[in-house]
Amino acid sequence: MDPKDTKKDKEGFKPTMTKAQAVKLVHRVVPDLDDKGQSKLGKDDIPKTKKESIREADVLNFAEYEDKVVVVTTSGEKLEHTK
């Protein structure tokens, strides 16, 4: 075993992505509210949403797969980004 490969997990897989890189990829979708706290309505009266970044401190765990990145937050949310 190479002494430089100290960050391998139990199965011997060395992640190619850091937590900071995973955080930049995923976003939390939240309702877009007006000044009164009401949802803004878009086309066909569908409530508008916006993407909100998450903080690195909010990440409990993350996993990188061939086709997606999955981040689990400390509040239990599972956020995905498809590559």
Secondary structure, 3 states (H helix, E strand, C coil): CCCCCCCCCCCCCCCCCCHHHHHHHCEEEEECECCCCCECECHHHCECEEEEECCHHHEEEEEECCCEEEEEECCCCEEEEEC
